[in-house]
Amino acid sequence: MTTIATTARERMLLAKDASRSIGLLDDATKREALLAIADAIAAGQAEIVDANGEDLARGRESGLSEALQDRLRLDAPRVAALAAAVRDIAELPDPVGRVLDERTLANGVTLTKVAVPFGVVGSIYEARPNVTVDIAALALRSGNAVVLRGGSAAARTNAALVSAMRGALADRGLDPEAIQTIDDFGRDGARELMHARGVVDVLVPRGSAQLIETVVTESSVPVIETGAGIVHIVLDESAPLEWARDIVVNAKTQRPSVCNAVETVLVLRGAAQRLVPPVVAALQASGVTVHGDDSVLGLADGVTAATDEDWSTEYLSLDIAMRVVDDLDVALDHIRRYSTHHTESIITQDSANEARFLAEVDSAVVMANTSTRFTDGGEFGFGAEVGISTQKLHARGPMGLAELTSTKWLARGAGQVRA
């Protein structure tokens, strides 16, 4: 039975109450609940797409950027992909109850460390209706309730998705209050969520650097920080032209509006004459504007002069910065200065350069000879992701089911007392 809540705080308290029963569900019940949610999303495709069309129209009228419009857009294939992702999550192993450590003390007391749900997971994000489904599904699979603040840009879409998911839980006899949205309380609701310490157990922001910074600095609820993606690819002297060209183009153009798209390419000077002209030409053929330093300007036509600001810009568009650097040391220095510690990749056949890069770059995901677009929970086999954590406490990189659990020690004795 759905309870009518008149404030954001009341909805969070309902989620807290629901988390107790959700946290005790067995593996099969959680799996069946998620399959029911996937079916409900698929069945509601027309309504979801219609609601999304209203959000998109309103976004265009208000000047929403092309990058945010792309993140906001849900057409029939994308809705089908959301349902498929929920089914994938349903089939993943239950993370709750995993034994992480066990030992027997000298006095005979046995200790077992097990994974347990957080309780209530909150998320603040913007113009990303896929996050509504991904986080709700991951939260439920890991035994958590969820409180969502998805922003005004996607309000109608998020409402349609939440309605479908809550309906699926109710139809299975589970508490629909385990999925809450506070979108209709606006910014006041977001502020309440950030200060709901003791009700909400952890908060995950996803969105612009400004949004994430606001949540990190203002929240009294513990925050898992996801980060903006100023992502780098380094091309060294041994990089095969085909690899360099194809990986850079894919990492920039496959979906430019997401955080794992490459924003800066660093070319070692010994490779510049060979690689810069064809890589720039391939990017331009794909509609990308290249912002290059003086060396790039001298090697390729149609390049826009880069400014200092370009090295610290997350474009989220068909723009890319390119710089020629003297050697790998300078490339690593550039990354240390400008990276947001999300994802970096090197294209090389030099095993020493590869080993140095993988060891010395301090980012959540460090790659060699592959596209940065693979930094993704779905690609990593997590079904979906809560976000990509760029912090170092608790979770780092794409966050799946395991990252939505905490731990508990179980102690079993037979009458022992401490001397």
C-alpha positions as CSV (number, residue, x, y, z in Angstrom):
1,M,0.0,0.0,0.0
2,T,1.4,3.4,-1.0
3,T,1.4,6.1,1.7
4,I,0.8,9.7,0.8
5,A,3.8,11.8,2.0
6,T,3.5,15.5,2.0
7,T,7.1,16.4,2.6
8,A,10.5,15.2,1.3
9,R,11.4,14.2,4.8
10,E,8.4,12.0,5.1
11,R,9.3,10.2,1.9
12,M,12.8,9.6,3.2
13,L,11.4,8.2,6.4
14,L,9.1,5.9,4.4
15,A,12.2,4.7,2.5
16,K,14.0,4.1,5.8
17,D,11.1,2.0,7.0
18,A,11.0,0.1,3.7
19,S,14.7,-0.6,3.9
20,R,14.2,-2.9,6.8
21,S,12.1,-5.4,4.9
22,I,14.0,-4.9,1.6
23,G,17.3,-5.7,3.4
24,L,15.9,-9.1,4.6
25,L,14.7,-10.3,1.2
26,D,16.3,-13.4,-0.2
27,D,18.2,-13.7,-3.4
28,A,15.3,-15.2,-5.4
29,T,12.8,-12.6,-4.3
30,K,15.1,-9.7,-5.2
31,R,15.8,-11.3,-8.5
32,E,12.1,-11.7,-9.3
33,A,11.3,-8.1,-8.2
34,L,13.9,-6.8,-10.7
35,L,12.6,-8.9,-13.5
36,A,9.1,-7.5,-12.8
37,I,10.6,-4.0,-12.9
38,A,12.2,-4.7,-16.3
39,D,8.9,-6.0,-17.6
40,A,7.1,-2.9,-16.3
41,I,9.6,-0.6,-18.0
42,A,9.3,-2.4,-21.3
43,A,5.5,-2.4,-21.1
44,G,5.4,1.3,-20.3
45,Q,7.8,2.2,-23.2
46,A,5.2,4.4,-25.0
47,E,4.3,6.4,-21.9
48,I,8.0,6.8,-20.9
49,V,9.0,8.0,-24.4
50,D,6.0,10.5,-24.5
51,A,7.0,11.9,-21.1
52,N,10.6,12.2,-22.2
53,G,9.4,14.0,-25.3
54,E,7.8,16.6,-23.1
55,D,11.0,17.0,-21.1
56,L,13.1,17.4,-24.2
57,A,10.7,20.0,-25.7
58,R,10.9,22.0,-22.5
59,G,14.7,21.6,-22.4
60,R,15.1,22.9,-25.9
61,E,12.9,25.9,-25.1
62,S,15.0,26.7,-22.0
63,G,18.3,26.4,-23.8
64,L,19.4,23.0,-22.4
65,S,22.8,22.2,-24.0
66,E,23.1,19.5,-26.7
67,A,25.2,17.4,-24.3
68,L,22.5,17.4,-21.6
69,Q,19.8,16.8,-24.3
70,D,21.6,13.7,-25.4
71,R,21.8,12.5,-21.8
72,L,18.1,13.3,-21.3
73,R,16.9,11.6,-24.4
74,L,15.0,8.3,-24.1
75,D,13.8,6.8,-27.4
76,A,12.4,3.3,-27.8
77,P,15.8,1.6,-28.1
78,R,17.2,3.3,-25.0
79,V,14.1,2.3,-23.0
80,A,14.6,-1.2,-24.1
81,A,18.3,-1.0,-23.1
82,L,17.2,0.2,-19.6
83,A,14.9,-2.8,-19.2
84,A,17.7,-5.1,-20.5
85,A,20.2,-3.6,-18.0
86,V,17.7,-4.3,-15.1
87,R,17.5,-7.9,-16.3
88,D,21.3,-8.1,-16.3
89,I,21.4,-6.8,-12.8
90,A,18.8,-9.4,-11.7
91,E,21.0,-12.2,-12.8
92,L,24.1,-11.0,-11.0
93,P,25.1,-12.7,-7.7
94,D,23.6,-11.4,-4.6
95,P,26.2,-9.2,-2.8
96,V,24.5,-9.4,0.6
97,G,25.8,-12.0,3.0
98,R,29.1,-12.5,1.3
99,V,31.7,-13.7,3.8
100,L,34.6,-11.3,3.6
101,D,36.7,-12.5,6.5
102,E,36.5,-15.2,9.2
103,R,38.6,-16.2,12.1
104,T,38.5,-17.9,15.5
105,L,40.0,-16.1,18.5
106,A,42.2,-17.9,21.1
107,N,39.2,-17.9,23.5
108,G,37.1,-19.9,21.0
109,V,34.9,-17.0,19.8
110,T,34.4,-17.1,16.1
111,L,34.2,-13.9,14.0
112,T,32.7,-13.6,10.6
113,K,32.7,-10.4,8.5
114,V,29.8,-10.3,6.1
115,A,28.5,-7.8,3.5
116,V,25.2,-6.0,4.4
117,P,23.1,-3.4,2.8
118,F,23.7,0.3,3.5
119,G,20.0,0.8,4.2
120,V,18.9,3.9,2.3
121,V,20.9,5.1,-0.7
122,G,20.3,8.7,-2.0
123,S,21.3,10.1,-5.3
124,I,21.2,13.7,-6.7
125,Y,21.7,13.9,-10.5
126,E,20.6,15.9,-13.5
127,A,19.1,15.2,-16.9
128,R,19.9,11.5,-16.7
129,P,16.8,9.4,-16.6
130,N,18.9,6.2,-17.1
131,V,20.3,6.9,-13.6
132,T,16.8,6.7,-12.1
133,V,16.6,3.1,-13.2
134,D,20.2,2.1,-12.8
135,I,20.5,3.2,-9.2
136,A,17.1,1.9,-8.2
137,A,17.8,-1.5,-9.6
138,L,21.3,-1.7,-8.1
139,A,20.0,-0.5,-4.8
140,L,17.2,-3.1,-4.7
141,R,19.5,-5.9,-5.8
142,S,21.8,-5.1,-2.9
143,G,19.0,-4.9,-0.4
144,N,18.7,-1.1,-0.2
145,A,15.9,1.4,-0.5
146,V,16.6,4.5,-2.6
147,V,15.7,8.2,-2.6
148,L,16.1,9.9,-6.0
149,R,16.4,13.6,-6.9
150,G,16.7,13.7,-10.7
151,G,16.3,17.3,-11.4
152,S,13.7,19.4,-13.2
153,A,15.0,18.7,-16.7
154,A,13.9,15.1,-16.5
155,A,11.0,15.5,-14.1
156,R,8.2,13.9,-16.3
157,T,10.5,11.1,-17.5
158,N,11.7,10.3,-14.0
159,A,8.1,10.3,-12.7
160,A,7.0,7.8,-15.4
161,L,10.0,5.5,-14.6
162,V,9.5,5.7,-10.8
163,S,5.8,4.9,-11.2
164,A,6.5,1.9,-13.3
165,M,9.1,0.6,-10.8
166,R,6.9,1.2,-7.7
167,G,4.0,-0.5,-9.4
168,A,6.1,-3.6,-10.2
169,L,7.1,-3.8,-6.5
170,A,3.5,-3.5,-5.3
171,D,2.4,-6.1,-7.8
172,R,5.0,-8.5,-6.3
173,G,3.7,-7.8,-2.7
174,L,6.9,-5.8,-1.9
175,D,6.9,-2.3,-0.3
176,P,6.8,0.3,-3.1
177,E,8.1,2.9,-0.6
178,A,11.6,1.4,-1.2
179,I,11.7,3.6,-4.3
180,Q,11.2,7.3,-3.6
181,T,11.5,10.4,-5.7
182,I,11.7,13.9,-4.3
183,D,11.8,15.7,-7.6
184,D,8.5,17.5,-6.9
185,F,10.1,19.2,-3.9
186,G,12.7,21.0,-6.1
187,R,15.9,22.4,-4.6
188,D,14.4,22.4,-1.1
189,G,14.0,18.7,-1.4
190,A,17.6,18.3,-2.6
191,R,18.8,20.3,0.4
192,E,16.7,18.1,2.8
193,L,18.3,15.0,1.2
194,M,21.8,16.4,1.7
195,H,21.0,17.0,5.4
196,A,19.1,13.8,6.1
197,R,21.9,12.2,8.2
198,G,20.6,9.3,10.2
199,V,17.8,8.7,7.7
200,V,19.8,8.4,4.4
201,D,22.9,6.3,4.9
202,V,24.9,7.3,1.8
203,L,24.5,9.9,-1.0
204,V,25.9,9.6,-4.5
205,P,25.9,12.7,-6.7
206,R,26.1,12.4,-10.5
207,G,26.4,15.3,-12.9
208,S,28.4,18.4,-13.5
209,A,31.5,19.3,-11.5
210,Q,29.5,22.1,-9.9
211,L,26.7,19.8,-8.8
212,I,29.1,17.3,-7.3
213,E,31.1,20.0,-5.5
214,T,27.9,21.4,-4.0
215,V,26.8,18.0,-2.7
216,V,30.3,17.2,-1.3
217,T,30.6,20.5,0.5
218,E,27.1,21.0,1.7
219,S,26.0,17.4,2.6
220,S,26.0,16.1,6.2
221,V,25.1,12.7,4.8
222,P,28.2,10.6,3.9
223,V,29.0,11.1,0.2
224,I,30.6,8.9,-2.3
225,E,32.1,11.4,-4.7
226,T,31.8,10.7,-8.5
227,G,33.8,13.0,-10.6
228,A,33.9,15.0,-13.8
229,G,35.9,13.4,-16.6
230,I,38.8,15.4,-17.9
231,V,40.1,12.2,-19.6
232,H,43.4,11.8,-21.4
233,I,44.9,9.6,-24.1
234,V,48.7,9.5,-24.6
235,L,50.1,8.5,-28.0
236,D,53.8,7.5,-27.9
237,E,56.4,6.9,-30.6
238,S,55.5,3.2,-30.8
239,A,51.7,3.7,-31.1
240,P,50.3,2.0,-34.3
241,L,48.6,4.6,-36.5
242,E,45.5,2.5,-36.8
243,W,45.2,2.0,-33.1
244,A,45.8,5.7,-32.3
245,R,43.3,6.9,-34.9
246,D,40.5,4.4,-34.1
247,I,40.8,4.6,-30.3
248,V,40.9,8.4,-30.2
249,V,38.0,8.8,-32.6
250,N,35.9,6.2,-30.7
251,A,36.8,7.7,-27.3
252,K,35.7,11.1,-28.5
253,T,32.7,10.5,-30.8
254,Q,31.0,7.2,-29.7
255,R,29.1,9.3,-27.2
256,P,30.7,12.7,-26.5
257,S,28.4,13.8,-23.8
258,V,29.5,11.3,-21.2
259,C,32.2,11.4,-18.5
260,N,34.4,8.7,-20.0
261,A,34.8,10.5,-23.4
262,V,38.3,11.6,-24.0
263,E,38.9,15.4,-23.7
264,T,42.7,15.8,-24.2
265,V,45.2,13.9,-26.4
266,L,48.9,14.2,-25.6
267,V,51.3,13.2,-28.4
268,L,54.9,12.5,-27.7
269,R,57.1,14.7,-29.9
270,G,58.8,11.7,-31.6
271,A,55.4,10.5,-32.9
272,A,53.9,13.9,-33.7
273,Q,54.9,14.1,-37.4
274,R,53.5,10.6,-38.1
275,L,50.4,10.7,-35.9
276,V,49.0,14.2,-35.6
277,P,47.9,14.8,-39.2
278,P,46.0,11.6,-39.7
279,V,44.4,11.6,-36.2
280,V,43.3,15.2,-36.6
281,A,41.9,14.5,-40.0
282,A,40.0,11.5,-38.7
283,L,38.6,13.6,-35.9
284,Q,37.6,16.4,-38.2
285,A,35.9,13.9,-40.6
286,S,33.8,12.9,-37.6
287,G,32.8,16.5,-36.9
288,V,35.2,17.1,-34.1
289,T,36.8,20.6,-33.5
290,V,40.4,20.1,-32.5
291,H,41.9,22.7,-30.1
292,G,45.7,22.3,-30.6
293,D,48.8,23.9,-29.3
294,D,51.4,25.5,-31.5
295,S,52.9,22.2,-32.6
296,V,49.5,20.8,-33.6
297,L,48.7,24.0,-35.4
298,G,51.9,23.6,-37.5
299,L,51.2,20.0,-38.4
300,A,47.5,20.0,-39.3
301,D,45.0,22.2,-41.1
302,G,41.7,23.5,-39.7
303,V,42.8,23.4,-36.0
304,T,41.6,26.0,-33.5
305,A,44.4,27.5,-31.3
306,A,44.2,26.0,-27.8
307,T,44.2,28.2,-24.7
308,D,45.2,27.3,-21.1
309,E,41.5,26.8,-20.3
310,D,41.2,24.0,-22.9
311,W,43.5,21.7,-20.8
312,S,41.1,21.9,-17.9
313,T,37.8,21.8,-19.8
314,E,35.4,18.8,-19.8
315,Y,33.8,19.6,-23.2
316,L,31.1,16.9,-23.3
317,S,30.8,17.8,-26.9
318,L,32.5,17.2,-30.3
319,D,35.6,19.2,-29.2
320,I,39.0,17.9,-28.1
321,A,42.3,19.4,-27.0
322,M,45.6,18.2,-28.4
323,R,49.1,18.9,-27.3
324,V,52.5,17.7,-28.4
325,V,54.8,17.0,-25.4
326,D,58.5,16.3,-25.3
327,D,58.4,12.9,-23.6
328,L,56.4,10.6,-21.3
329,D,57.6,12.5,-18.3
330,V,55.9,15.7,-19.6
331,A,52.8,13.8,-20.5
332,L,52.6,12.4,-16.9
333,D,53.1,15.9,-15.5
334,H,50.3,17.2,-17.6
335,I,48.0,14.5,-16.4
336,R,48.9,15.1,-12.8
337,R,48.1,18.8,-13.2
338,Y,44.8,18.6,-15.2
339,S,43.3,15.2,-14.7
340,T,40.1,14.7,-12.6
341,H,41.4,11.2,-11.8
342,H,38.7,9.5,-13.8
343,T,40.2,7.6,-16.7
344,E,43.5,7.8,-18.7
345,S,44.8,5.6,-21.5
346,I,48.1,5.2,-23.4
347,I,48.5,3.9,-26.9
348,T,51.9,2.1,-27.1
349,Q,53.7,-1.0,-28.0
350,D,56.6,-0.1,-25.7
351,S,56.3,-2.4,-22.7
352,A,58.3,0.0,-20.4
353,N,56.1,3.0,-21.3
354,E,53.0,0.9,-20.7
355,A,54.2,-0.3,-17.3
356,R,55.2,3.2,-16.2
357,F,51.9,4.7,-17.3
358,L,49.8,2.0,-15.6
359,A,51.9,2.3,-12.4
360,E,52.3,6.1,-12.2
361,V,49.0,7.5,-13.3
362,D,46.7,8.0,-10.2
363,S,43.2,7.7,-11.7
364,A,40.3,5.4,-10.9
365,V,40.8,3.5,-14.2
366,V,44.1,3.5,-16.1
367,M,44.3,1.8,-19.5
368,A,46.6,0.7,-22.2
369,N,45.7,0.4,-25.9
370,T,42.0,0.7,-25.5
371,S,39.2,3.3,-25.6
372,T,38.3,5.2,-22.4
373,R,34.7,4.5,-23.3
374,F,35.1,1.1,-21.6
375,T,35.1,2.8,-18.1
376,D,31.5,1.8,-17.5
377,G,29.7,-0.4,-15.0
378,G,27.9,-2.3,-17.8
379,E,31.1,-2.8,-19.8
380,F,32.8,-4.0,-16.6
381,G,30.1,-6.6,-16.1
382,F,28.3,-4.9,-13.3
383,G,25.0,-4.7,-15.2
384,A,24.9,-0.9,-14.6
385,E,26.6,1.5,-12.3
386,V,25.7,3.9,-9.5
387,G,28.4,6.2,-10.8
388,I,32.2,6.3,-11.3
389,S,33.9,7.1,-8.1
390,T,37.0,9.3,-8.3
391,Q,37.7,9.2,-4.6
392,K,39.8,6.7,-2.7
393,L,37.6,5.8,0.3
394,H,35.2,2.8,0.2
395,A,34.8,2.7,-3.6
396,R,36.8,3.8,-6.7
397,G,36.0,3.4,-10.3
398,P,32.6,2.1,-11.7
399,M,30.4,1.3,-8.7
400,G,28.2,-1.8,-8.9
401,L,26.5,-4.0,-6.4
402,A,29.4,-4.7,-4.1
403,E,30.0,-0.9,-3.6
404,L,26.4,-0.5,-2.3
405,T,27.1,-2.7,0.7
406,S,28.8,-2.1,4.0
407,T,30.1,-4.7,6.4
408,K,29.1,-6.3,9.7
409,W,31.0,-8.5,12.1
410,L,29.2,-11.5,13.5
411,A,30.6,-12.9,16.8
412,R,29.6,-16.4,18.0
413,G,30.6,-17.7,21.4
414,A,29.8,-20.3,24.0
415,G,29.7,-18.4,27.2
416,Q,33.1,-16.7,27.0
417,V,33.7,-13.6,29.2
418,R,36.7,-11.2,28.9
419,A,39.2,-11.5,31.7
